Amino acid sequence: MVIWLVIQIATYLENTVRRFESEDLCYAHGTENARDEAVYLVLCTLGMPFDADTLSLQKPISPEQLELLDERVRCRIEKRIPVAYLVGKAWFAGHSFRCDERALIPRSPIAELIRNRFEPLLKKNPTRILDLCTGGGCIGIACALEFTQSYVDLVDISADALTLAAENVRDHRLGERVTTWESDLFASLPGQVSYDLLVCNPPYVAASELVQLPAEFKQEPRMGLFSEEQGLAIPVRILRQAADFLSPDGLLIMEVGSSSESLLARLGAVPLLWLEFEYGGDGVFALTAEQLQQYRESFS
């Protein structure tokens, strides 16, 4: 006879917090500490909201649920797989997205800019938006949800990432306004297209930094992280070409994260506007179409 030991959700959750606290885990994919990480894993696995009340947390976990939870906790600890990949879901700019190993886990501070409608940077609501190096499509889709009259192109060189992005487009019912393009940056885009807003979180991690990243980051696709030339090869390629795809009043928003100092050293004469964030994050700058044209030679 099989005996089922009754375990309440709250008890399992507290046990998971203690297990995570005893391990050298990296919290950089949507949470900042062991408790938030445990809540993310346990409640998502059980299909419960993050604001579940105390009474709901007193419910028992079924044997099937317990088996799945134990396996996911084990993978989080032993294999260092991020929770977003384990549960297949991530949140960005207040919206839920499918998330798996086909693309990076969304975590850019650009989410805050989107929720603030890029104020006061944009002079008017954008009609056409380009999300370059889109990955799973979260930035571009969040823009489309915020600017409901806009048309958005999601561009990536990875066919796998674009398949995930297309799934997210369908989930949010944006197929009439959001299009995916497989392209090496601008290479396959029609030359006559002009965007009012170009948002980009490109690969910018240098080789020397890549080898030192925690194991959790090494679960993500390398091509979404690594860029040659101290992390600047891809960002500078984008800067060199972006003016040709922006409207006269267009705006470029780009994240370069840990490579911001290297970019500053390389482009000292360019007036990069570094943005500040209320909820944390850095390494994001803005340039207007006019500035990109004016300083084009600096990107050579």
FIMIBA-123187 format. One record per residue (C-alpha): x, y, z; residue number from 1. Coordinates in Angstrom, 1 decimal. Layout:
N
+--------+--------+--------+-----+
|     px |     py |     pz |  nr |
+--------+--------+--------+-----+
|      X |      Y |      Z | NUM |
...
+--------+--------+--------+-----+
//
This chain:
300
+--------+--------+--------+-----+
|     px |     py |     pz |  nr |
+--------+--------+--------+-----+
|    0.0 |    0.0 |    0.0 |   1 |
|    1.3 |    3.4 |   -1.0 |   2 |
|    1.1 |    6.0 |    1.7 |   3 |
|    0.7 |    9.6 |    0.6 |   4 |
|    2.3 |   12.1 |    3.0 |   5 |
|    0.1 |   15.2 |    3.0 |   6 |
|    2.1 |   18.4 |    2.4 |   7 |
|    0.5 |   21.8 |    2.3 |   8 |
|    1.6 |   24.3 |   -0.4 |   9 |
|    2.8 |   26.8 |    2.3 |  10 |
|    5.0 |   24.1 |    3.9 |  11 |
|    6.5 |   23.1 |    0.6 |  12 |
|    7.1 |   26.7 |   -0.3 |  13 |
|    9.0 |   27.4 |    2.9 |  14 |
|   11.0 |   24.2 |    2.5 |  15 |
|   12.0 |   25.3 |   -1.0 |  16 |
|   13.0 |   28.8 |    0.2 |  17 |
|   15.4 |   27.1 |    2.8 |  18 |
|   16.8 |   24.8 |    0.1 |  19 |
|   17.5 |   27.7 |   -2.3 |  20 |
|   19.1 |   29.7 |    0.5 |  21 |
|   21.5 |   26.9 |    1.2 |  22 |
|   22.7 |   26.8 |   -2.4 |  23 |
|   24.9 |   29.2 |   -4.4 |  24 |
|   22.1 |   30.1 |   -6.9 |  25 |
|   22.1 |   33.1 |   -9.1 |  26 |
|   19.0 |   35.2 |   -9.1 |  27 |
|   19.1 |   37.3 |  -12.3 |  28 |
|   16.2 |   36.0 |  -14.4 |  29 |
|   13.2 |   37.7 |  -12.9 |  30 |
|   13.8 |   37.5 |   -9.2 |  31 |
|   16.3 |   38.8 |   -6.7 |  32 |
|   16.2 |   36.4 |   -3.8 |  33 |
|   15.5 |   32.8 |   -2.7 |  34 |
|   11.9 |   33.5 |   -1.5 |  35 |
|   10.8 |   35.2 |   -4.8 |  36 |
|   12.5 |   32.4 |   -6.7 |  37 |
|   10.6 |   29.7 |   -4.7 |  38 |
|    7.3 |   31.5 |   -5.1 |  39 |
|    7.9 |   31.8 |   -8.9 |  40 |
|    8.6 |   28.1 |   -9.2 |  41 |
|    6.0 |   26.6 |   -6.8 |  42 |
|    3.0 |   28.8 |   -7.6 |  43 |
|    3.6 |   28.7 |  -11.4 |  44 |
|    4.0 |   25.0 |  -11.4 |  45 |
|    0.7 |   24.7 |   -9.5 |  46 |
|   -1.1 |   27.2 |  -11.7 |  47 |
|   -1.7 |   29.6 |   -8.9 |  48 |
|   -1.4 |   33.5 |   -8.9 |  49 |
|    1.5 |   35.1 |   -7.1 |  50 |
|   -0.9 |   36.9 |   -4.8 |  51 |
|   -2.6 |   33.7 |   -3.6 |  52 |
|   -4.2 |   34.2 |   -0.2 |  53 |
|   -3.2 |   32.3 |    3.0 |  54 |
|   -6.2 |   29.9 |    2.8 |  55 |
|   -5.2 |   28.8 |   -0.7 |  56 |
|   -1.7 |   28.1 |    0.5 |  57 |
|   -3.1 |   25.7 |    3.1 |  58 |
|   -4.3 |   23.3 |    0.4 |  59 |
|   -2.5 |   19.9 |    0.0 |  60 |
|   -0.3 |   19.1 |   -2.9 |  61 |
|   -1.3 |   16.0 |   -4.9 |  62 |
|    1.2 |   13.2 |   -5.5 |  63 |
|    1.4 |   14.2 |   -9.2 |  64 |
|    2.0 |   17.8 |   -8.3 |  65 |
|    4.6 |   16.9 |   -5.7 |  66 |
|    6.5 |   14.7 |   -8.2 |  67 |
|    6.7 |   17.6 |  -10.7 |  68 |
|    7.7 |   20.1 |   -8.1 |  69 |
|   10.4 |   17.9 |   -6.7 |  70 |
|   11.8 |   17.4 |  -10.2 |  71 |
|   11.8 |   21.2 |  -11.0 |  72 |
|   13.4 |   22.1 |   -7.6 |  73 |
|   16.1 |   19.5 |   -8.3 |  74 |
|   16.8 |   20.9 |  -11.8 |  75 |
|   16.9 |   24.4 |  -10.4 |  76 |
|   19.5 |   23.4 |   -7.8 |  77 |
|   21.6 |   20.7 |   -9.5 |  78 |
|   21.4 |   21.8 |  -13.1 |  79 |
|   21.1 |   25.6 |  -12.5 |  80 |
|   18.2 |   25.8 |  -14.9 |  81 |
|   16.4 |   29.2 |  -14.5 |  82 |
|   12.9 |   29.0 |  -13.2 |  83 |
|   11.5 |   30.7 |  -16.3 |  84 |
|   12.7 |   27.8 |  -18.4 |  85 |
|   11.4 |   25.2 |  -15.9 |  86 |
|    7.9 |   26.6 |  -15.8 |  87 |
|    7.9 |   27.9 |  -19.4 |  88 |
|    6.7 |   31.3 |  -18.5 |  89 |
|    8.1 |   34.8 |  -17.9 |  90 |
|    6.7 |   38.3 |  -17.3 |  91 |
|    7.9 |   41.4 |  -19.0 |  92 |
|    6.4 |   44.9 |  -18.8 |  93 |
|    3.4 |   43.5 |  -17.0 |  94 |
|    2.6 |   40.8 |  -19.6 |  95 |
|    3.0 |   37.0 |  -19.6 |  96 |
|    5.1 |   35.3 |  -22.3 |  97 |
|    6.1 |   31.8 |  -23.2 |  98 |
|    9.7 |   31.3 |  -22.4 |  99 |
|   12.1 |   28.5 |  -23.2 | 100 |
|   15.7 |   27.7 |  -24.3 | 101 |
|   15.1 |   29.1 |  -27.8 | 102 |
|   15.6 |   32.6 |  -26.6 | 103 |
|   17.0 |   34.6 |  -23.7 | 104 |
|   14.8 |   35.1 |  -20.6 | 105 |
|   13.3 |   38.6 |  -20.8 | 106 |
|   14.8 |   40.9 |  -18.1 | 107 |
|   15.6 |   44.2 |  -19.7 | 108 |
|   15.0 |   47.5 |  -17.9 | 109 |
|   13.5 |   48.6 |  -21.3 | 110 |
|   10.3 |   47.2 |  -19.8 | 111 |
|   10.1 |   50.3 |  -17.6 | 112 |
|   10.4 |   52.6 |  -20.6 | 113 |
|    7.6 |   50.8 |  -22.4 | 114 |
|    5.3 |   51.1 |  -19.5 | 115 |
|    6.1 |   54.8 |  -19.4 | 116 |
|    5.4 |   55.0 |  -23.1 | 117 |
|    9.0 |   56.2 |  -23.6 | 118 |
|    8.1 |   59.6 |  -22.2 | 119 |
|    9.6 |   62.2 |  -22.6 | 120 |
|   11.9 |   60.8 |  -25.3 | 121 |
|    9.2 |   60.3 |  -28.0 | 122 |
|    7.7 |   63.3 |  -29.7 | 123 |
|    4.6 |   61.4 |  -30.8 | 124 |
|    3.2 |   57.9 |  -30.6 | 125 |
|    5.1 |   55.7 |  -33.0 | 126 |
|    3.3 |   54.3 |  -36.0 | 127 |
|    6.0 |   51.7 |  -36.9 | 128 |
|    8.3 |   50.0 |  -34.4 | 129 |
|   11.2 |   47.7 |  -34.9 | 130 |
|   12.4 |   45.3 |  -32.3 | 131 |
|   15.8 |   44.2 |  -33.5 | 132 |
|   17.4 |   41.1 |  -32.0 | 133 |
|   14.0 |   40.3 |  -30.7 | 134 |
|   14.5 |   36.8 |  -29.2 | 135 |
|   11.2 |   35.7 |  -27.9 | 136 |
|    9.5 |   38.9 |  -29.0 | 137 |
|    8.8 |   40.3 |  -25.6 | 138 |
|   10.0 |   43.9 |  -26.2 | 139 |
|    8.2 |   44.4 |  -29.5 | 140 |
|    5.0 |   42.7 |  -28.3 | 141 |
|    4.9 |   44.8 |  -25.2 | 142 |
|    5.4 |   47.9 |  -27.4 | 143 |
|    2.5 |   46.8 |  -29.6 | 144 |
|    0.3 |   46.3 |  -26.5 | 145 |
|    1.2 |   49.8 |  -25.2 | 146 |
|    0.8 |   51.6 |  -28.6 | 147 |
|   -2.3 |   50.0 |  -29.9 | 148 |
|   -2.3 |   51.8 |  -33.2 | 149 |
|    1.3 |   50.8 |  -34.1 | 150 |
|    2.7 |   48.1 |  -36.4 | 151 |
|    5.7 |   46.2 |  -35.1 | 152 |
|    8.4 |   44.1 |  -36.8 | 153 |
|   10.3 |   41.5 |  -34.8 | 154 |
|   13.7 |   40.7 |  -36.2 | 155 |
|   16.2 |   38.0 |  -35.3 | 156 |
|   18.8 |   35.9 |  -37.0 | 157 |
|   17.7 |   32.8 |  -35.0 | 158 |
|   14.8 |   30.8 |  -36.6 | 159 |
|   14.2 |   29.1 |  -33.3 | 160 |
|   13.9 |   32.4 |  -31.4 | 161 |
|   11.5 |   33.7 |  -34.1 | 162 |
|    9.3 |   30.5 |  -33.8 | 163 |
|    9.0 |   31.3 |  -30.1 | 164 |
|    8.3 |   35.0 |  -30.9 | 165 |
|    5.5 |   33.9 |  -33.3 | 166 |
|    3.9 |   31.8 |  -30.6 | 167 |
|    3.9 |   34.8 |  -28.3 | 168 |
|    2.4 |   37.0 |  -31.0 | 169 |
|   -0.4 |   34.4 |  -31.4 | 170 |
|   -1.0 |   34.2 |  -27.7 | 171 |
|   -1.5 |   38.0 |  -27.5 | 172 |
|   -3.6 |   38.0 |  -30.7 | 173 |
|   -1.4 |   40.5 |  -32.5 | 174 |
|   -1.0 |   38.8 |  -35.8 | 175 |
|   -2.5 |   41.7 |  -37.7 | 176 |
|   -0.1 |   44.2 |  -36.4 | 177 |
|    3.1 |   42.3 |  -35.5 | 178 |
|    5.3 |   40.5 |  -38.0 | 179 |
|    8.4 |   38.4 |  -37.6 | 180 |
|   11.5 |   38.6 |  -39.9 | 181 |
|   14.4 |   36.3 |  -40.0 | 182 |
|   17.3 |   38.6 |  -40.7 | 183 |
|   20.9 |   39.3 |  -39.8 | 184 |
|   20.1 |   42.7 |  -38.3 | 185 |
|   18.8 |   44.9 |  -41.2 | 186 |
|   20.0 |   42.7 |  -44.0 | 187 |
|   16.7 |   41.2 |  -45.1 | 188 |
|   14.4 |   44.1 |  -44.2 | 189 |
|   12.9 |   46.1 |  -47.1 | 190 |
|   14.9 |   49.3 |  -47.6 | 191 |
|   11.9 |   51.5 |  -48.0 | 192 |
|   10.6 |   50.8 |  -44.4 | 193 |
|   11.0 |   53.7 |  -42.0 | 194 |
|   10.5 |   53.2 |  -38.3 | 195 |
|    9.6 |   55.8 |  -35.7 | 196 |
|   11.0 |   53.7 |  -32.9 | 197 |
|   13.9 |   51.2 |  -33.0 | 198 |
|   14.3 |   49.2 |  -29.8 | 199 |
|   17.2 |   46.8 |  -29.4 | 200 |
|   18.6 |   44.5 |  -26.8 | 201 |
|   21.4 |   43.0 |  -28.9 | 202 |
|   24.1 |   40.5 |  -27.9 | 203 |
|   26.7 |   42.5 |  -26.0 | 204 |
|   28.6 |   40.2 |  -23.7 | 205 |
|   32.4 |   40.0 |  -24.3 | 206 |
|   34.2 |   36.7 |  -24.5 | 207 |
|   36.1 |   37.4 |  -21.3 | 208 |
|   32.9 |   38.1 |  -19.4 | 209 |
|   31.0 |   35.2 |  -20.9 | 210 |
|   33.2 |   32.5 |  -19.4 | 211 |
|   32.8 |   34.1 |  -16.0 | 212 |
|   29.0 |   34.2 |  -16.0 | 213 |
|   27.1 |   32.1 |  -13.5 | 214 |
|   25.9 |   28.7 |  -14.7 | 215 |
|   22.3 |   29.9 |  -15.0 | 216 |
|   23.3 |   32.2 |  -17.9 | 217 |
|   25.0 |   29.3 |  -19.7 | 218 |
|   21.6 |   27.6 |  -20.0 | 219 |
|   20.6 |   30.4 |  -22.4 | 220 |
|   21.5 |   30.5 |  -26.2 | 221 |
|   25.0 |   31.7 |  -26.5 | 222 |
|   24.2 |   33.7 |  -29.7 | 223 |
|   21.8 |   35.8 |  -27.7 | 224 |
|   24.6 |   36.9 |  -25.4 | 225 |
|   28.0 |   36.9 |  -27.1 | 226 |
|   29.4 |   39.7 |  -29.3 | 227 |
|   32.9 |   40.0 |  -30.5 | 228 |
|   35.2 |   43.1 |  -30.1 | 229 |
|   34.7 |   43.4 |  -26.3 | 230 |
|   31.0 |   43.0 |  -26.8 | 231 |
|   30.6 |   45.9 |  -29.2 | 232 |
|   30.7 |   44.3 |  -32.7 | 233 |
|   26.9 |   43.9 |  -33.0 | 234 |
|   25.9 |   47.1 |  -31.2 | 235 |
|   28.2 |   49.2 |  -33.4 | 236 |
|   27.0 |   47.5 |  -36.6 | 237 |
|   23.5 |   48.5 |  -35.5 | 238 |
|   24.6 |   52.1 |  -34.9 | 239 |
|   26.2 |   52.2 |  -38.3 | 240 |
|   23.0 |   51.3 |  -40.1 | 241 |
|   20.2 |   52.5 |  -37.9 | 242 |
|   19.8 |   55.9 |  -39.4 | 243 |
|   18.8 |   54.4 |  -42.8 | 244 |
|   15.8 |   52.7 |  -41.2 | 245 |
|   14.5 |   55.5 |  -39.0 | 246 |
|   12.0 |   58.3 |  -39.8 | 247 |
|   13.4 |   61.9 |  -39.5 | 248 |
|   12.0 |   62.1 |  -36.0 | 249 |
|   12.9 |   58.5 |  -35.2 | 250 |
|   14.5 |   57.3 |  -32.0 | 251 |
|   16.9 |   54.4 |  -31.2 | 252 |
|   16.8 |   52.8 |  -27.8 | 253 |
|   19.6 |   50.3 |  -27.2 | 254 |
|   20.8 |   48.2 |  -24.2 | 255 |
|   24.4 |   47.4 |  -24.0 | 256 |
|   24.5 |   46.5 |  -20.3 | 257 |
|   28.0 |   45.6 |  -19.0 | 258 |
|   29.6 |   46.8 |  -22.2 | 259 |
|   28.6 |   50.4 |  -21.6 | 260 |
|   32.0 |   51.5 |  -20.4 | 261 |
|   33.7 |   50.0 |  -23.5 | 262 |
|   31.1 |   51.7 |  -25.7 | 263 |
|   31.8 |   55.0 |  -24.0 | 264 |
|   35.5 |   54.6 |  -24.5 | 265 |
|   35.0 |   53.8 |  -28.2 | 266 |
|   32.4 |   56.5 |  -28.9 | 267 |
|   33.5 |   59.3 |  -26.6 | 268 |
|   32.5 |   62.1 |  -29.1 | 269 |
|   28.9 |   60.7 |  -29.5 | 270 |
|   26.3 |   62.3 |  -27.2 | 271 |
|   24.8 |   59.0 |  -25.9 | 272 |
|   21.9 |   59.8 |  -23.6 | 273 |
|   22.2 |   57.2 |  -20.8 | 274 |
|   18.8 |   56.5 |  -19.2 | 275 |
|   18.0 |   56.1 |  -15.5 | 276 |
|   15.5 |   53.7 |  -14.1 | 277 |
|   13.3 |   53.9 |  -11.1 | 278 |
|   13.2 |   50.1 |  -10.6 | 279 |
|   16.8 |   49.3 |  -11.3 | 280 |
|   18.9 |   48.6 |  -14.4 | 281 |
|   21.4 |   50.5 |  -16.5 | 282 |
|   23.4 |   50.4 |  -19.7 | 283 |
|   20.5 |   51.7 |  -21.9 | 284 |
|   21.0 |   54.7 |  -24.1 | 285 |
|   19.0 |   56.8 |  -26.6 | 286 |
|   20.0 |   58.4 |  -29.9 | 287 |
|   17.9 |   60.3 |  -32.3 | 288 |
|   17.9 |   59.6 |  -36.1 | 289 |
|   19.5 |   63.0 |  -36.6 | 290 |
|   22.3 |   62.1 |  -34.2 | 291 |
|   22.8 |   58.7 |  -35.8 | 292 |
|   23.2 |   60.4 |  -39.2 | 293 |
|   25.5 |   63.2 |  -37.8 | 294 |
|   27.9 |   60.8 |  -36.1 | 295 |
|   27.8 |   58.0 |  -38.6 | 296 |
|   31.5 |   58.2 |  -39.3 | 297 |
|   32.2 |   57.5 |  -35.6 | 298 |
|   30.6 |   54.1 |  -36.0 | 299 |
|   32.9 |   53.0 |  -38.8 | 300 |
+--------+--------+--------+-----+
//
